[in-house]
Structure formats: structure tokens, C-alpha cells
Amino acid sequence: MTHIEVGQTAPDFTLLNESGEEVSLSSMRGKKVVLVFYPFDFSPPCTTEMCAIRDDFSGWDTSGAEVFGISRDSRYAHAAFKKAENIPITLLADVKGEAARDYGVWNEGAGFAERGTFIIDESGIVTFAVHNPAPEIRDHSVVEGYLSNKS
């Protein structure tokens, strides 16, 4: 499995968002991007993580970064999850796990993405990377702090 490290070019992808629109990482060049891979919509640990981002989104939002949540769930599940939990970020459907594989966070045996967070700078280079196994909830205050210090 590929592991993405700081300093590498971020692998491109094209995925559908919760509204059925295609989103490509390459179309984000010139913007800072945060990718938040997670296993499943509506699971208790994932809901906790995504709601923590929602509840403290001002630090993420003021950084100017485009923030995307990515899981193997369908765009329909993403739309329901986003609405139910008032999630402020775009959710991308990586149904076959191709993007998660490219970023080294796909758990082949379990068939889902583990928890990975990647910050990609305006030129497409990974400047921050963290990978946690599925049961281990991330502390996203680290990301918020990194975004506010590196803006």
C-alpha cells in the first residue's frame, strides 16, 4: 500500500460530492486543501469526529482551505449525513476506495478507509499527513492549529 508523506505530490482524484457533482483535486490548484478520510457516515466514532469539525469549524474556515470529508459511502448517504448532522464541509464518495488506496489509508480486509488527514498546499504538495487506524479518533485541533499557523 502506498503511504503519502509530507513533501510528496498529492495524488489526483475525481469523486462525486453529496450533490452528485464531480470534484477533482487537480481543479483545486491554487487553493489549500484538507482531505479528511473516515470509515462511514453515521457510525458513532465518525459522527463524533465530523461533528467536532463542525463545532470548531471557524479555525478551519478562516484558513481559506477547501475541506473535504471522504469515505466509501455513496453520495446519497453523504447527503443524508450532511443534512442530519449539519456538516459544513463537502463530502466525497470514494465508493471503490480508489482515493483512499492512493493515500495509503484503505483497509483492504475491512473494505473501508481508515482515518487519514492530509493538508495539501496551493501547488499540490502534501504539507501535513496523519493516519490513524479506524477505531482511533483523531484530534483535529492539531490540524486547526497547523492551518492557523501556516496560512
Secondary structure, 3 states (H helix, E strand, C coil): CCCCCCCCECCCCEEEECCCCEEEHHHHCCCCEEEEECCCCCCHHHHHHHHHHHHCCHHHHCCCCEEEEEECCCHHHHHHHHHHHCCCCEEEECCCCHHHHHCCCEECCCCEECEEEEEECCCCEEEEEEEECCCCCCCCHHHHHHHHHHC
